[in-house]
Amino acid sequence: MSQPNTSRVSRDSLRISSLHPPGWQPPSTGHIPSVGEQVYCTEGPAEVSRLLGRTSDGSRLLELRCADRPQPFFAASSNVLIRAAGMETSVFLQAADALGAT
C-alpha cells in the first residue's frame, strides 16, 4: 500500500505572480545581498540577517527576518528581489516598509 504524499502543497495556498512589485528587481548576476539589506521575498519585504552556505543553484542561502514574524526563515539569494536603483524613496517602498514594521 502506498503512502500519501505529504510534501504536496495545496493549490489554494500558492500565490504565484509573474510580475515584479514596483521598485524591486531581480539581483544582477553575481550580486549577493549583504547583511542588513532589504530584499523582497514571498513573505514581502524582509531584512537579510545572515549569509549562509551555497544552494544547489550556486546562489547563497540567506537568513531573512520580517518585522511581523518572530522566527527567521531562509531563501536562496536567487529567489529574492532587491530594490531597484533610484527607487529607494518610492511610495510603494515606504508603504511596504511601514507594513513590515508593524
C-alpha positions in Angstrom: 0.0 0.0 0.0 1.5 3.4 -1.0 1.8 6.2 1.5 0.1 9.5 0.7 2.5 12.2 -0.4 2.5 14.7 2.5 5.0 17.0 0.8 2.4 18.3 -1.7 1.2 21.9 -1.3 -2.5 22.6 -1.9 -3.2 24.9 -4.9 -5.2 27.2 -2.6 -2.1 28.1 -0.6 0.0 29.1 -3.6 0.4 32.8 -4.5 2.3 33.0 -7.8 2.8 36.2 -9.8 5.0 36.7 -12.8 5.1 40.5 -12.2 7.7 42.2 -10.0 6.3 44.6 -7.4 7.1 48.2 -8.4 10.6 49.3 -7.1 12.0 45.7 -6.9 14.1 43.8 -9.4 16.0 40.5 -9.6 19.6 40.8 -8.5 22.2 41.1 -11.2 24.3 38.1 -11.8 26.8 37.6 -9.1 25.2 40.1 -6.7 24.8 38.7 -3.2 22.6 40.7 -0.8 24.5 41.9 2.3 23.6 41.6 5.9 21.1 44.4 6.7 20.0 44.8 3.1 16.3 44.9 2.4 15.0 42.3 0.0 11.6 41.2 -1.3 10.6 37.6 -1.0 7.4 35.5 -1.0 6.6 36.9 2.5 7.0 40.5 1.4 9.9 42.9 2.5 12.5 41.3 4.7 16.0 42.1 6.0 19.0 39.8 5.5 20.2 38.8 8.9 22.9 36.2 7.9 24.6 34.8 4.8 25.0 31.1 4.9 26.4 28.4 2.5 25.7 27.8 -1.1 22.5 26.3 -2.6 22.2 23.8 -5.4 22.0 26.5 -8.0 25.2 28.2 -6.7 23.5 31.1 -5.0 23.9 31.9 -1.3 21.4 30.9 1.3 20.0 33.9 3.2 18.5 34.0 6.7 15.7 36.6 6.5 13.6 38.4 9.1 10.3 40.1 8.6 9.3 42.7 11.2 6.0 41.0 11.7 7.4 37.4 12.2 9.4 36.4 15.3 11.1 33.5 13.6 13.7 33.8 10.9 13.3 31.9 7.6 15.5 31.1 4.7 15.6 31.8 1.0 18.2 31.4 -1.8 19.6 34.7 -3.0 18.4 33.7 -6.5 14.8 33.7 -5.2 14.6 37.2 -3.8 14.3 40.7 -5.3 16.4 43.7 -4.4 15.5 47.4 -4.5 15.7 48.9 -8.0 18.3 51.7 -8.3 16.8 55.1 -7.7 13.6 53.7 -6.2 14.7 54.0 -2.5 12.1 56.7 -1.8 9.1 55.4 -3.8 5.7 55.5 -2.2 5.4 51.7 -2.6 8.6 51.0 -0.8 7.7 53.4 2.0 4.3 51.6 2.4 6.0 48.1 2.2 8.5 49.2 4.9 5.6 50.5 7.1 3.7 47.3 6.7 6.8 45.3 7.6 7.5 47.5 10.7 4.1 46.9 12.3 
